[in-house]
Amino acid sequence: MTERTAQVTWRGSLLEGSGAIESTTSGAIGELGVTWKARSEDDHGGLTSPEELLAAAHAACFSMALSAGLARADTPADELHTSATVTFQPGEGITRIALTVEGRVPGIDGVAFEEAALAAKENCPVSKALAGVPEISLEATLG
């Protein structure tokens, strides 16, 4: 079992306030500013949002799960390029996540790659944690 921790301080109201991710267990994520504007508008001003961090976590977790599944099938990937886009609607929450992956995988066809990607989407721990999101789509292609 492993545990990871992030420390955040928020000051002020939701709309006018601001916060910062101050530290994480590994130290890999340094101080990052967060605001409501960065979360709810396209003009993020160089700040991050919970949804951006979820997108990074989901893309990484999915890639790891897909890599593991391909290796178990004796078709290890040379490279996987994954993108996750998290849609946040103020007042509703996270309404959609779109995963896209392009892989270079010797010895596999497009159908088998799509099946492996679907299994990774359904079984990666972050996908399972986000199961309440109304829509999680997947586009998987070989490059």
C-alpha positions in Angstrom: 0.0 0.0 0.0 1.2 3.5 -0.8 -0.3 6.9 0.2 0.3 10.2 -1.5 -0.4 13.6 0.0 -0.8 17.1 -1.3 -1.0 20.2 0.8 -3.1 23.2 -0.3 -3.8 26.6 1.3 -6.8 28.7 0.1 -7.4 32.3 1.1 -10.6 34.3 0.6 -13.9 33.5 -1.0 -14.4 31.1 -3.9 -14.7 33.8 -6.6 -12.2 36.3 -5.3 -9.8 34.1 -3.4 -6.8 32.1 -4.4 -4.9 29.1 -3.3 -1.7 27.2 -3.9 -0.7 23.6 -4.0 2.2 23.9 -1.6 3.7 20.5 -1.5 3.3 16.9 -2.4 4.7 13.7 -1.0 7.3 13.2 -3.7 8.1 16.9 -4.2 7.7 16.4 -7.9 4.9 19.0 -8.0 6.2 22.4 -6.8 4.0 25.3 -5.7 1.2 25.8 -8.2 -1.4 28.6 -7.9 -5.1 27.9 -8.3 -8.1 30.2 -8.6 -11.8 30.0 -9.5 -11.0 31.9 -12.8 -8.4 29.3 -13.7 -10.9 26.6 -13.1 -14.0 28.1 -14.8 -12.6 30.1 -17.7 -10.4 29.5 -20.6 -8.0 32.3 -19.6 -6.2 30.5 -16.8 -3.4 33.0 -16.4 -0.7 30.4 -15.9 -2.6 28.9 -13.0 -3.8 25.3 -12.7 -7.1 23.7 -11.7 -8.3 20.5 -10.0 -9.6 19.4 -13.5 -6.2 19.9 -15.1 -4.5 17.8 -12.4 -7.2 15.1 -12.8 -6.5 15.1 -16.6 -2.8 14.6 -15.9 -3.5 11.8 -13.4 -6.0 10.1 -15.7 -3.7 10.2 -18.7 -0.8 8.8 -16.7 -2.8 6.1 -15.0 -4.5 5.0 -18.3 -1.1 4.9 -20.1 0.3 2.7 -17.3 -2.7 0.3 -17.4 -2.6 0.1 -21.2 1.1 -0.6 -21.2 0.7 -3.4 -18.6 -2.1 -5.0 -20.6 -0.2 -4.9 -23.8 2.9 -6.4 -22.2 0.7 -9.2 -20.6 -0.5 -10.0 -24.1 3.1 -10.3 -25.4 2.7 -7.1 -27.5 4.6 -4.5 -25.5 4.2 -0.9 -26.7 7.2 1.0 -28.1 5.3 4.2 -27.2 1.9 5.4 -26.1 0.9 9.1 -26.4 -2.2 9.8 -24.3 -4.3 12.9 -23.8 -7.1 13.4 -21.3 -9.4 16.4 -21.5 -11.6 17.0 -18.5 -14.7 19.2 -19.0 -15.8 21.2 -16.0 -19.2 23.0 -16.1 -19.7 25.5 -13.3 -22.7 24.6 -11.3 -22.7 21.0 -12.6 -19.1 19.7 -12.0 -17.1 17.4 -14.2 -19.4 16.4 -17.1 -17.0 14.6 -19.5 -13.6 13.2 -19.8 -12.2 12.4 -23.3 -9.2 10.0 -23.5 -7.2 9.8 -26.7 -4.3 7.5 -27.2 -2.0 6.8 -30.2 0.3 3.9 -29.9 3.2 2.4 -31.6 2.8 -1.3 -30.8 4.6 -3.9 -33.0 2.7 -7.1 -33.7 -0.9 -5.8 -33.0 -3.7 -4.7 -35.2 -6.1 -1.8 -34.7 -8.9 -3.9 -33.3 -6.7 -5.6 -30.7 -5.3 -2.2 -29.7 -8.7 -0.7 -29.3 -9.8 -3.7 -27.1 -6.7 -3.3 -25.0 -7.3 0.4 -24.6 -10.9 -0.1 -23.6 -9.8 -2.6 -20.9 -7.3 -0.1 -19.6 -10.0 2.6 -19.5 -12.3 0.4 -17.6 -9.7 -0.9 -15.1 -7.2 1.8 -14.4 -7.6 3.0 -10.8 -8.2 6.6 -11.7 -11.0 5.6 -14.2 -12.6 3.6 -11.4 -12.3 6.6 -9.0 -14.0 8.8 -11.6 -16.8 6.4 -12.3 -19.4 9.0 -11.4 -18.5 11.2 -14.4 -21.4 11.0 -16.8 -19.2 10.4 -19.9 -15.7 9.0 -20.3 -15.0 8.6 -24.0 -12.0 6.9 -25.6 -10.3 7.2 -29.0 -7.5 4.7 -29.7 -5.4 4.5 -32.8 -2.2 2.9 -33.9 0.4 5.3 -35.3 
